[in-house]
Amino acid sequence: MTDTMADPAGTVGSAPDVAELVTRTSQFVRDEVLPVEDTFDGDVTAAGGDHLRRQLQEGARTRGLLAPHAPVEYGGRGLSMTERARVFEAAGYSVFGGLAINAAAPDEGNMHLLAHVATPAQREQYLAPLVRGEMRSAFAMTEPAPGAGSDPAALKTSATRVAGGWRIDGRKTFITGADGAGFFIIMARTRGEVGERGGGTMLLAPAGAPGLQVGRHVPTMDRSMVGGHCEVIFDGLVVPDEAVLGEVDQGFSYAQVRLGPARMTHVMRWLGAAVRAHEVAVEYAATRQGFGSAIADLGMGQQMIADNEIDLAATRALLDVACVALDTGSSASQETSIAKTFGGEAIGRVVDRAMQLCGGMGVSADLPVARIAREVRPFRVYDGPSEVHRFAIAKRAVKAARLRTSS
Ligand SMILES: Cc1cc2nc3c(=O)[nH]c(=O)nc-3n(C[C@H](O)[C@H](O)[C@H](O)COP(=O)(O)OP(=O)(O)OC[C@H]3O[C@@H](n4cnc5c(N)ncnc54)[C@H](O)[C@@H]3O)c2cc1C
C-alpha cells in the first residue's frame, strides 16, 4: 500500500499489459492533453471542438491508446469493465482525456450498446467508424417536460409503422454531442400509452436525414463535451426496418445494457478529474503558509485532505465491485446504482473541498479546480439523478425483505 490513494496506476489486480496501458495513458494525458485543457480552461469549443478531437485522437492512435474498450475486431482492445476502470480514470485526469482516447460520453456508451445489440450490417455502418473516430454519435432519450426524464415511462416520441419502416415524431432535449454527430440512437414509443412502462424501441438514424433537425444548444454549466447538449426535433423522420436496434418494443431493456456500464465509465472518468483537483489542492495547502504552519498541517485542512482520500478510495472500491458484477454478466442494477450515487456525490465533495483548500485560487481559472467542479456537478443529474437511484436501491431492498418475510 502506498501512502496516498490518489495515484492508483497499476494498483488493482489488472493484467500487466493493462497496468502498462494505464501508465501510457497517464503519460499521454499529461504530455498532450492537459496543456490544451489548461490553455483553454477546459472549454472544448474554444479549444477547437471537433478539430481538437481529431487532433488528440490522432495522438492517441499513434500511441496505440485509442478506444481500448472497443471490440478487438474493430480495432479496440476489448477491455472488460474491470480492466477499463483504471485506464479511464487515468484518461479522466484531464477533462478532455476521455475524448482524446475516444472513450468519452456518449460515444463510449453507444459503442458498448452497438457491440451488444446491433446487427453485423449496423456494426459496419455505425460501430466501425465510431471506434475509428471518424464520426461521433448521440443518444436521444430525454424529452422536454412532460416527456421522458427521470421517469422513462413518460416517453412521448413516437415511432409508427409505415411501409417498410417507421416514422418518428417528437422532441428531445439535452442530447449530448448532437451538433455534429454522424448518427443518432433514438428512443421512441412503438407500443402503449404515455405513462406506461415498456413499449420503447431504439432506432438508428444518420445525421442529415430529412425530418431530423438539431435545434438549440441548451446552455449548461459544463464545457468539455463536443457538440454540446442540444434539442433535437423529429418531424416525420422515416427510417427503414433495418434501422431498428435490437427488437421492436425492447428498447427499455437495451437502455439498461447501455446505462449500467455507461454510468460506471462516467464514474471512472470523473474520478480521474477529482484526483487531479485533490492533488492540486494538497500541493497548494502543503506549501501555503498561514497561522504559523502550512494550511495542510492545520487540523481542519487535514480533515478535508483525509476526507478526500476516503471519498476517492471508497468511490474506487464501489466502482470495482460494480465492474466485477458487470463482468460476470449480471445486470448489476443495485451495484451500479450504489456506485453511481455514492461516486457522483463523493466526487462532488472531493472537488468542492479541493476548491475550499485552495482559497481564492480555487475559484479562479489559474488552477483547474473550478473548471472540474463545473464538469462534475451535472453528473448528479444525468445517468439518473441521485434521488432516482436511491428510490430504486430502496425498492430493491424492500422487495428482497418482503420476499424473505413471505417465505
Ligand atoms: C449535461 C447533461 C447531459 C445530458 N445528456 C443526455 C443525453 O446525451 N441523452 C439523453 O437522452 N439525456 C441526456 N441528459 C438528460 C438527463 O438524462 C436528464 O436530465 C435526467 O434523466 C433527469 O431528467 P430531467 O432533467 O427531466 O429531470 P426531472 O425528471 O424533471 O427530475 C427533476 C428532479 O426531480 C427529482 N426526482 C426525480 N425522480 C425522483 C424520485 N423518484 N424521487 C425523488 N426525487 C426525484 C430529482 O432530484 C431530479 O433531478 C443530459 C443531462 C445533462 C444535465
The ligand as a Gaussian input file, in Angstrom:
#p B3LYP/6-31G(d) Opt

LIG

0 1
 C      -25.128000      17.740000     -19.033000
 C      -26.239000      16.802000     -19.372000
 C      -26.097000      15.910000     -20.428000
 C      -27.139000      15.053000     -20.788000
 N      -27.012000      14.224000     -21.883000
 C      -28.071000      13.477000     -22.284000
 C      -28.002000      12.680000     -23.473000
 O      -26.968000      12.641000     -24.162000
 N      -29.087000      11.972000     -23.850000
 C      -30.245000      11.986000     -23.124000
 O      -31.197000      11.307000     -23.521000
 N      -30.352000      12.732000     -21.986000
 C      -29.302000      13.477000     -21.570000
 N      -29.392000      14.257000     -20.427000
 C      -30.647000      14.309000     -19.702000
 C      -30.635000      13.584000     -18.382000
 O      -30.606000      12.204000     -18.600000
 C      -31.849000      14.070000     -17.579000
 O      -31.600000      15.413000     -17.217000
 C      -32.117000      13.198000     -16.364000
 O      -32.580000      11.926000     -16.739000
 C      -33.207000      13.846000     -15.462000
 O      -34.342000      14.132000     -16.201000
 P      -34.974000      15.605000     -16.133000
 O      -33.913000      16.603000     -16.438000
 O      -36.192000      15.627000     -16.993000
 O      -35.360000      15.816000     -14.618000
 P      -36.796000      15.567000     -13.956000
 O      -37.328000      14.244000     -14.384000
 O      -37.636000      16.763000     -14.191000
 O      -36.396000      15.464000     -12.417000
 C      -36.051000      16.639000     -11.661000
 C      -35.551000      16.208000     -10.304000
 O      -36.576000      15.525000      -9.610000
 C      -36.024000      14.668000      -8.636000
 N      -36.610000      13.315000      -8.760000
 C      -36.831000      12.619000      -9.893000
 N      -37.319000      11.391000      -9.634000
 C      -37.406000      11.301000      -8.273000
 C      -37.825000      10.294000      -7.368000
 N      -38.229000       9.076000      -7.797000
 N      -37.802000      10.564000      -6.040000
 C      -37.394000      11.782000      -5.605000
 N      -36.960000      12.768000      -6.402000
 C      -36.978000      12.541000      -7.718000
 C      -34.509000      14.624000      -8.912000
 O      -33.849000      15.437000      -7.962000
 C      -34.393000      15.219000     -10.297000
 O      -33.135000      15.831000     -10.512000
 C      -28.339000      15.092000     -20.042000
 C      -28.466000      15.977000     -18.963000
 C      -27.451000      16.830000     -18.625000
 C      -27.627000      17.775000     -17.480000

